[in-house]
């Protein structure tokens, strides 16, 4: 059984490498520096008196509906549709002169993806906003967290503008999806390769 499994993985890796769009990770425009630790990516940008970091994790970032639909309608010779990774991402804005950071928890609504041509609608939304002590690894649940569900729309618009002024806008979000999808695919291929050596290992 293991031999057949290893053979299957070899073929699968070949196929995945064939459809891999990016041999190296795509860059994000606007002077963001990228750090990747396994499945977690961090983008950092410094502007006058502020440091902006955007973190996301590619685990569980592929919407489930994409996979279910393909099973039924797929004819044997059709190419599988491309999977897109749309991770939640956290934007942290740290001002040099205060010891606080403003943390905005953003996500891509599942029904928004792929509805192009609509009036300038945002492709991501802000879910939660809170202040956290800068530089602390563990954020406190005791800090007030503003949920945007019941938020005055004018305040919400200002928050979106606040992000856009710092380079986190639709263009950024599109590029983040591109980066995340490439990273997810790269990790998937690496996983298949690790699985293959694990299966072959006696």
DRENKE-557416 format. One record per residue (C-alpha): y, x, z; residue number from 1. Coordinates in steps of 0.5 Angstrom, whole numbers. Example, Ala and Ser with C-alpha at 12.3 -4.5 7.8 and 13.67 -1.06 7.14 Angstrom:
! residues 2
+-------+-------+-------+-----+
:    c2 :    c1 :    c3 : pos :
+-------+-------+-------+-----+
:    -9 :    25 :    16 :   1 :
:    -2 :    27 :    14 :   2 :
+-------+-------+-------+-----+
! end
This chain:
! residues 202
+-------+-------+-------+-----+
:    c2 :    c1 :    c3 : pos :
+-------+-------+-------+-----+
:     0 :     0 :     0 :   1 :
:     5 :     6 :     2 :   2 :
:     4 :     9 :    -5 :   3 :
:     6 :     3 :    -9 :   4 :
:    12 :     2 :    -4 :   5 :
:    14 :     9 :    -5 :   6 :
:    13 :     8 :   -13 :   7 :
:    17 :     1 :   -12 :   8 :
:    23 :     5 :    -8 :   9 :
:    23 :    10 :   -14 :  10 :
:    24 :     5 :   -19 :  11 :
:    29 :     1 :   -15 :  12 :
:    33 :     8 :   -13 :  13 :
:    33 :     9 :   -21 :  14 :
:    36 :     2 :   -23 :  15 :
:    41 :     2 :   -17 :  16 :
:    44 :     9 :   -19 :  17 :
:    44 :     7 :   -26 :  18 :
:    49 :     1 :   -24 :  19 :
:    53 :     5 :   -19 :  20 :
:    60 :     4 :   -22 :  21 :
:    63 :    10 :   -18 :  22 :
:    60 :    17 :   -17 :  23 :
:    65 :    18 :   -12 :  24 :
:    69 :    13 :    -7 :  25 :
:    75 :    10 :   -11 :  26 :
:    82 :    12 :    -8 :  27 :
:    87 :     7 :    -5 :  28 :
:    94 :     8 :    -8 :  29 :
:   100 :     9 :    -3 :  30 :
:    98 :    15 :     1 :  31 :
:    92 :    12 :     5 :  32 :
:    88 :    18 :     8 :  33 :
:    80 :    16 :     8 :  34 :
:    75 :    18 :    14 :  35 :
:    68 :    15 :    13 :  36 :
:    63 :    15 :    19 :  37 :
:    57 :    12 :    16 :  38 :
:    58 :     5 :    15 :  39 :
:    65 :     5 :    18 :  40 :
:    71 :     7 :    14 :  41 :
:    78 :     8 :    17 :  42 :
:    85 :     9 :    13 :  43 :
:    91 :    12 :    16 :  44 :
:    98 :    12 :    13 :  45 :
:   104 :    15 :    17 :  46 :
:   111 :    12 :    15 :  47 :
:   118 :    13 :    19 :  48 :
:   116 :    13 :    26 :  49 :
:   109 :     9 :    25 :  50 :
:   102 :    10 :    24 :  51 :
:    98 :     5 :    21 :  52 :
:    91 :     5 :    21 :  53 :
:    86 :     0 :    17 :  54 :
:    79 :     0 :    20 :  55 :
:    73 :    -4 :    17 :  56 :
:    65 :    -4 :    17 :  57 :
:    61 :    -5 :    11 :  58 :
:    55 :    -8 :    15 :  59 :
:    54 :   -15 :    14 :  60 :
:    60 :   -15 :     9 :  61 :
:    57 :   -18 :     3 :  62 :
:    58 :   -26 :     3 :  63 :
:    51 :   -29 :     4 :  64 :
:    52 :   -35 :    -1 :  65 :
:    52 :   -29 :    -7 :  66 :
:    45 :   -28 :    -6 :  67 :
:    42 :   -35 :    -5 :  68 :
:    45 :   -37 :   -12 :  69 :
:    42 :   -32 :   -16 :  70 :
:    35 :   -33 :   -14 :  71 :
:    34 :   -40 :   -17 :  72 :
:    39 :   -39 :   -23 :  73 :
:    37 :   -32 :   -25 :  74 :
:    33 :   -31 :   -32 :  75 :
:    28 :   -25 :   -32 :  76 :
:    32 :   -21 :   -37 :  77 :
:    39 :   -23 :   -34 :  78 :
:    43 :   -17 :   -30 :  79 :
:    44 :   -19 :   -23 :  80 :
:    51 :   -21 :   -21 :  81 :
:    55 :   -16 :   -18 :  82 :
:    55 :   -16 :   -11 :  83 :
:    62 :   -15 :    -8 :  84 :
:    63 :   -13 :    -1 :  85 :
:    69 :   -17 :     3 :  86 :
:    69 :   -14 :    10 :  87 :
:    73 :   -16 :    16 :  88 :
:    78 :   -11 :    17 :  89 :
:    83 :    -9 :    23 :  90 :
:    90 :    -7 :    22 :  91 :
:    93 :    -3 :    27 :  92 :
:   101 :    -1 :    27 :  93 :
:   103 :     4 :    32 :  94 :
:   110 :     6 :    33 :  95 :
:   111 :    13 :    36 :  96 :
:   116 :    11 :    41 :  97 :
:   112 :     6 :    45 :  98 :
:   105 :     6 :    48 :  99 :
:   103 :     0 :    45 : 100 :
:    99 :    -2 :    38 : 101 :
:   100 :    -9 :    35 : 102 :
:    93 :   -10 :    32 : 103 :
:    92 :   -15 :    27 : 104 :
:    85 :   -18 :    25 : 105 :
:    84 :   -20 :    18 : 106 :
:    79 :   -23 :    14 : 107 :
:    77 :   -25 :     7 : 108 :
:    76 :   -32 :     7 : 109 :
:    69 :   -34 :     3 : 110 :
:    72 :   -39 :    -1 : 111 :
:    78 :   -35 :    -4 : 112 :
:    75 :   -30 :    -7 : 113 :
:    75 :   -31 :   -15 : 114 :
:    80 :   -36 :   -15 : 115 :
:    85 :   -32 :   -20 : 116 :
:    90 :   -35 :   -23 : 117 :
:    93 :   -39 :   -17 : 118 :
:   100 :   -39 :   -15 : 119 :
:   101 :   -32 :   -11 : 120 :
:    96 :   -34 :    -6 : 121 :
:    94 :   -28 :    -1 : 122 :
:    87 :   -26 :    -2 : 123 :
:    86 :   -24 :     5 : 124 :
:    88 :   -28 :    12 : 125 :
:    90 :   -26 :    19 : 126 :
:    86 :   -29 :    24 : 127 :
:    88 :   -26 :    30 : 128 :
:    94 :   -22 :    33 : 129 :
:    94 :   -18 :    40 : 130 :
:    98 :   -12 :    43 : 131 :
:    93 :    -6 :    45 : 132 :
:    95 :     0 :    49 : 133 :
:    95 :     5 :    44 : 134 :
:    90 :    10 :    43 : 135 :
:    85 :     7 :    48 : 136 :
:    78 :     6 :    45 : 137 :
:    76 :     0 :    49 : 138 :
:    81 :    -6 :    47 : 139 :
:    82 :   -11 :    53 : 140 :
:    80 :   -18 :    53 : 141 :
:    85 :   -19 :    58 : 142 :
:    90 :   -18 :    53 : 143 :
:    93 :   -24 :    50 : 144 :
:    90 :   -26 :    43 : 145 :
:    94 :   -30 :    38 : 146 :
:    89 :   -34 :    34 : 147 :
:    93 :   -36 :    28 : 148 :
:    89 :   -43 :    27 : 149 :
:    95 :   -46 :    30 : 150 :
:   100 :   -42 :    28 : 151 :
:   107 :   -44 :    26 : 152 :
:   107 :   -42 :    18 : 153 :
:   114 :   -39 :    18 : 154 :
:   111 :   -34 :    24 : 155 :
:   105 :   -33 :    20 : 156 :
:   109 :   -31 :    14 : 157 :
:   113 :   -26 :    17 : 158 :
:   107 :   -23 :    20 : 159 :
:   104 :   -23 :    13 : 160 :
:   111 :   -20 :    10 : 161 :
:   110 :   -15 :    16 : 162 :
:   104 :   -12 :    13 : 163 :
:   106 :   -12 :     6 : 164 :
:   112 :    -8 :     8 : 165 :
:   107 :    -3 :    11 : 166 :
:   103 :    -3 :     5 : 167 :
:    98 :    -8 :     7 : 168 :
:    98 :   -13 :     1 : 169 :
:    94 :   -16 :    -4 : 170 :
:    94 :   -10 :    -8 : 171 :
:    91 :    -6 :    -2 : 172 :
:    86 :   -12 :    -1 : 173 :
:    84 :   -11 :    -8 : 174 :
:    83 :    -4 :    -7 : 175 :
:    80 :    -5 :    -1 : 176 :
:    74 :    -9 :    -4 : 177 :
:    73 :    -4 :    -9 : 178 :
:    72 :     2 :    -4 : 179 :
:    68 :    -2 :     1 : 180 :
:    63 :    -5 :    -5 : 181 :
:    63 :     3 :    -7 : 182 :
:    61 :     5 :     0 : 183 :
:    56 :    -1 :     1 : 184 :
:    53 :     1 :    -5 : 185 :
:    53 :     8 :    -4 : 186 :
:    50 :     7 :     3 : 187 :
:    45 :     2 :     0 : 188 :
:    42 :     8 :    -5 : 189 :
:    42 :    13 :     1 : 190 :
:    38 :     8 :     5 : 191 :
:    33 :     7 :     0 : 192 :
:    32 :    14 :    -1 : 193 :
:    31 :    15 :     7 : 194 :
:    26 :     9 :     7 : 195 :
:    22 :    13 :     1 : 196 :
:    22 :    19 :     5 : 197 :
:    20 :    15 :    11 : 198 :
:    14 :    11 :     7 : 199 :
:    12 :    18 :     4 : 200 :
:    12 :    22 :    10 : 201 :
:     4 :    22 :    13 : 202 :
+-------+-------+-------+-----+
! end
